[in-house]
């Protein structure tokens, strides 16, 4: 589930927009992630994942959503580069891997 989907579902459950949660948290002077998650779970009945998404929005700000971070990181190479696995070599050669056992198969 994407970050935006968590926010959309939280809005459907509570009737409050993410901007409203930002304002409510500011009114209560909530700044720590754990405090915000606890508040959202107890007073608004959100699950842990939805509360965490909104807490991230409150603590990090609207401009730091994971989708923008992922887009920025997708162009750079991963560090440190990991060794190429046998499965990756076989996939590159046109042979797949068996999902169940994660081993190379000839299918």
ZATORSE-563351 format. One record per residue: x, y negated, z negated of N, C-alpha, C, CB in turn. Coordinates in steps of 0.02 Angstrom, whole numbers, padded with zeros to 5 digits, always signed. Atoms other than C-alpha are relative to their C-alpha. Glycine has a CB too. Layout:
// ZATORSE-563351
XYZXYZXYZXYZ
...
END
This chain:
// ZATORSE-563351
+00042+00058+00000+00000+00000+00000+00045-00062+00000-00049+00000-00061
-00041+00059-00005+00070-00170+00045-00014-00048-00058-00011-00035+00066
+00007+00051+00052+00094-00316-00074-00065-00039+00010+00060-00047+00000
+00061+00038-00015-00046-00412+00013-00062+00041-00015+00000-00023+00073
+00057-00043+00015-00163-00263-00004-00014+00003-00075+00012+00071+00027
+00010+00002+00072-00134-00261-00192-00035-00064-00020+00068+00006-00036
+00031+00064+00016-00179-00445-00200-00072-00003+00022+00039-00058+00031
+00068+00000-00026-00333-00423-00092-00046+00044-00043-00001+00025+00073
+00041-00045+00041-00396-00276-00195-00011-00028-00070+00034+00069-00005
+00009+00031+00065-00366-00369-00358-00052-00055+00004+00067-00029-00025
+00051+00052-00010-00471-00512-00289-00069+00030+00005+00016-00042+00063
+00064-00034-00005-00610-00391-00244-00024+00025-00068+00005+00059+00049
+00018-00027+00065-00607-00314-00418-00021-00054-00050+00057+00040-00029
+00011+00051+00051-00606-00476-00517-00039-00060+00024+00065-00023-00027
+00032+00060-00027-00677-00608-00401+00043-00062-00005-00065-00012-00036
-00047+00056+00006-00525-00718-00435+00054+00005+00053+00032-00001-00070
-00052+00001-00051-00403-00770-00300+00068+00001-00034-00007-00063+00045
-00067+00003+00029-00216-00754-00326+00018-00070-00025+00052+00022+00052
-00013+00069+00022-00208-00944-00338-00033-00012-00068-00027-00051+00052
+00034+00007+00064-00335-00936-00481+00039+00034-00056-00072+00029+00003
-00042-00034+00050-00225-00810-00572+00062-00042-00017+00021+00070+00025
-00057+00044+00012-00077-00928-00551-00020-00056-00048+00027-00030+00066
+00023+00055+00042-00178-01069-00629-00016+00024-00071-00063-00032+00030
+00017-00027+00066-00244-00961-00772+00063+00017-00040-00044+00063+00007
-00063-00017+00034-00069-00899-00814+00036-00063-00022+00046+00043+00045
-00032+00064+00019-00004-01078-00814-00036-00031-00060-00001-00049+00059
+00038+00027+00057-00145-01131-00932+00018+00035-00065-00075+00007+00013
-00017-00039+00060-00097-00992-01053+00075+00001-00015-00025+00072+00008
-00073+00003+00008+00090-01028-01035+00032+00070+00002+00018-00035-00065
-00029-00067-00008+00125-00849-00982+00055-00003+00052-00055+00052+00021
-00057+00003-00046+00297-00836-00904+00035+00067+00007+00049-00052-00023
-00035-00064-00003+00360-00660-00942-00043+00052+00035+00019+00025-00071
+00034-00051-00040+00316-00516-00828-00043+00046-00043+00051+00041+00039
+00036-00046+00044+00265-00398-00969-00062-00031-00031+00045+00025-00054
+00058+00035+00030+00151-00527-01050-00056-00007+00051+00021-00070-00025
+00049+00011-00053+00064-00561-00885-00035+00066+00017+00033-00030+00063
+00029-00066-00016+00039-00375-00847-00049+00021-00055+00056+00053+00008
+00044-00019+00056-00034-00344-01020-00064-00041+00001+00036-00010-00067
+00057+00044-00004-00150-00494-01004-00048+00020+00056+00023-00073+00010
+00041-00019-00057-00212-00440-00832-00036+00067-00012+00042+00004+00064
+00030-00066+00014-00243-00261-00890-00056-00005-00052+00053+00049-00024
+00049+00003+00054-00336-00307-01049-00059-00045+00015+00033-00023-00064
+00054+00047-00009-00437-00459-00999-00035+00005+00067+00027-00069-00008
+00030-00003-00067-00467-00425-00815-00010+00070+00026+00043-00038+00049
+00012-00069-00018-00467-00236-00809+00037+00025+00061-00072+00010+00009
-00039-00022-00058-00335-00220-00674+00043+00060-00018+00043-00058+00027
-00047-00055+00010-00230-00065-00652+00071-00026+00000-00009+00053+00055
-00070+00021+00007-00043-00068-00675+00029-00028+00065+00042+00059-00024
-00028+00022-00064+00001-00086-00491-00026-00069+00021-00016+00049+00054
+00029+00064-00018-00119-00229-00459+00024-00055-00048-00076+00004-00001
-00024+00049+00049-00066-00317-00620+00073-00018+00013-00008+00027-00071
-00070+00012-00015+00116-00298-00573+00008-00045+00061+00037+00065+00011
-00004+00042-00060+00087-00374-00401-00016-00073-00017-00049+00026+00054
+00018+00068+00018+00002-00526-00476+00053-00030-00047-00070-00002-00033
-00053+00025+00045+00135-00540-00613+00061-00021+00040+00018+00054-00051
-00057+00019-00043+00268-00543-00478-00014-00067+00033+00013+00054+00053
+00020+00062-00032+00173-00681-00391+00007-00059-00049-00072+00005+00026
-00003+00053+00050+00162-00781-00552+00072-00016-00019-00040+00020-00062
-00068+00011+00024+00343-00757-00606+00048-00022+00054+00027+00062-00033
-00047+00015-00054+00431-00767-00438-00024-00055+00047+00014+00062+00039
+00027+00051-00044+00315-00886-00347-00027+00030+00064+00052-00052+00015
+00031-00026-00061+00213-00867-00188+00048+00010+00058-00055-00046+00022
-00046-00005-00057+00363-00886-00073+00044+00062-00003+00043-00061+00005
-00045-00057+00007+00449-00729-00137-00036+00067+00006+00036-00003-00067
+00035-00064-00008+00328-00594-00081+00046+00051+00032-00065-00009+00042
-00044-00051-00027+00411-00428-00038-00001+00004+00076-00019+00067-00028
+00003-00005-00072+00352-00439+00142+00050-00047+00033-00071-00015+00026
-00049+00045-00029+00460-00592+00176+00070+00024-00016-00011-00071-00027
-00065-00027+00018+00605-00512+00083+00018+00058+00046+00002+00021-00073
-00013-00058-00043+00587-00352+00185+00017-00022+00070-00061+00046+00001
-00014+00024-00067+00584-00449+00348+00071-00028+00004-00050-00053+00022
-00066+00029+00000+00742-00541+00300+00054+00054-00004+00008-00049-00058
-00050-00053+00009+00831-00381+00250+00000+00050+00057-00013+00036-00065
+00004-00051-00051+00774-00278+00399+00051-00011+00055-00069+00002+00030
-00048+00013-00052+00897-00363+00516+00071+00017-00022-00004-00071+00022
-00067-00015+00024+01048-00332+00405+00007+00076-00010+00015-00038-00066
-00013-00071+00010+01130-00164+00383-00001+00015-00074+00067+00021+00032
+00003-00021+00070+01109-00068+00222+00071+00006-00027-00039+00066-00008
-00065-00007+00032+01253-00073+00101-00009+00037-00065+00033-00068-00011
-00052-00028-00042+01337+00038+00060-00029+00049+00050+00053+00034-00043
+00027-00047-00048+01311+00140+00215+00008+00072-00024+00034-00008+00069
-00002-00069+00024+01267+00318+00170+00026+00046+00054-00069+00022-00023
-00023-00048-00050+01338+00471+00255-00060+00025+00041+00037+00059-00033
+00054-00025-00043+01237+00534+00401-00017+00071-00022+00021-00002+00075
+00021-00066+00023+01136+00683+00345-00008+00047+00059-00066-00005-00039
+00010-00051-00052+01117+00844+00440-00067-00010+00034+00005+00070-00030
+00067+00010-00029+00933+00807+00464+00001-00059+00048-00051-00012-00055
-00003+00058-00045+00973+00637+00541+00036+00019+00065+00037-00059-00034
-00035-00022-00061+01097+00717+00662-00046+00043+00043+00064+00038-00018
+00045-00043-00038+00968+00848+00712-00057-00039+00031-00027+00056-00044
+00053+00042-00029+00832+00717+00736+00026-00039+00060-00027-00048-00053
-00030+00037-00055+00949+00618+00846+00010+00045+00061+00067-00030-00021
-00012-00046-00055+00982+00774+00949-00065+00026+00031+00042+00058-00024
+00063-00021-00028+00796+00800+00980-00034+00056-00038+00010+00022+00070
+00031-00051+00041+00764+00933+00850-00026-00032-00064+00051+00057-00016
+00031+00030+00059+00650+00894+00704+00022+00034-00064-00074+00004+00006
-00012-00033+00064+00654+00940+00522-00066+00026-00026+00033-00049-00051
+00061-00026+00030+00530+01047+00429-00016-00042-00061+00009+00075-00021
+00019+00045+00055+00435+00936+00309+00001+00036-00067-00068-00029+00012
+00008-00036+00063+00405+01069+00179+00067+00011-00035-00036+00066+00011
-00064-00017+00032+00585+01119+00148+00055-00049+00016+00022+00069+00021
-00049+00050-00019+00675+00970+00223+00064+00030+00028+00016-00043-00059
-00058-00029-00032+00787+01079+00323-00010-00001+00075+00013+00073-00026
+00004+00002-00073+00826+01085+00506-00038+00060+00026+00070-00004+00032
+00035-00055-00032+00712+01189+00614+00002-00012+00075-00073+00005-00026
-00005+00004-00072+00708+01225+00798-00064-00021+00036+00021+00064+00026
+00063+00018-00033+00531+01164+00831+00004-00066+00034-00055-00002-00049
END
